[in-house]
Amino acid sequence: QSRASWNPGLEKALVDLLHEHNNPHYRCQNGWTSEAWNKVVKEFRDRHPYVTMNKQQIQDKEKELKRDYRLLKEARKQSGASGDNQRCMIVADDAVWLCAYQMRK
């Protein structure tokens, strides 16, 4: 399996698709149903025909995005961190980022 090449636009497109399918019909106790994954992958390919990512690569990216989201959500709760809504960023001391980086490993 070749390494998928993601950019912010493709990441946003995937997140948008996941949001569109985020309802009880496509969710099960442990995450997305097989039907949901098949629809998400098909629609992703339909919307981005120049991209040749397979189902596993798309699932891996979803896991990575979820992990990063949890990490940033936790970092924002730390003392010394705050949200800059104007720049859409989390502003934090170096110690907060070091801790977050170590948690990610």
DARA-V296789 format. One record per residue. PHI is phi in whole degrees, -180 to 180 (NA if undefined). OMEGA is omega in radians with two decimals (999 if undefined). NEAR is the number of other ideal C-beta (glycine too) atoms within 12 Angstrom. Layout:
phi = <PHI	PHI>
omega = <OMEGA	OMEGA>
near = <NEAR	NEAR>
This chain:
phi = <NA	-78	-76	-75	-108	-102	-129	-56	-65	-69	-61	-64	-61	-66	-60	-61	-63	-64	-64	-62	-100	-83	-147	-56	-64	-104	-113	-130	-57	-102	130	-86	-78	-61	-60	-62	-61	-62	-67	-62	-63	-62	-67	-62	-66	-64	-79	-133	-64	-80	-97	-116	-95	-93	-58	-63	-65	-70	-65	-63	-66	-61	-63	-63	-64	-65	-63	-64	-61	-62	-63	-68	-62	-68	-62	-67	-77	-72	-64	94	-122	-151	-98	-106	-66	-67	-97	55	-137	-100	-106	-151	-67	-57	-62	-65	-68	-63	-62	-63	-63	-68	-67	-71	-70>
omega = <3.13	-3.12	3.13	3.12	-3.10	3.00	-3.10	3.12	3.11	3.09	3.13	3.12	3.11	3.13	3.12	3.11	3.13	3.09	3.13	-3.09	-3.09	3.07	-3.04	3.14	-3.07	-3.12	3.02	-3.05	-3.06	3.11	-3.07	3.06	3.08	3.11	3.13	-3.13	-3.14	3.12	-3.13	-3.13	-3.14	-3.12	3.09	3.13	3.12	-3.11	-3.11	-3.05	3.14	-3.11	-3.09	3.14	3.12	-3.08	-3.11	3.13	3.12	3.09	3.11	3.13	3.10	3.11	3.13	3.13	3.13	3.12	3.13	3.11	3.14	3.13	-3.14	3.10	3.12	3.14	-3.11	3.13	-3.05	3.03	-3.12	3.13	3.08	3.13	3.04	-3.06	-3.14	3.13	-3.12	-3.09	2.94	3.12	-3.07	3.05	3.12	-3.11	3.12	-3.13	3.10	3.11	3.14	3.13	-3.14	3.09	-3.07	-3.09	999>
near = <12	9	12	24	15	24	15	11	15	25	26	18	26	36	25	19	30	31	16	18	27	18	15	11	13	22	17	14	7	8	18	28	19	16	16	29	28	18	23	33	30	20	22	36	23	14	20	25	11	13	23	17	31	19	22	16	25	36	26	20	32	32	18	20	26	20	18	22	19	17	26	26	17	22	31	23	18	24	12	18	24	18	17	12	10	8	9	10	15	25	20	25	16	14	15	24	23	16	21	27	17	13	18	17	9>
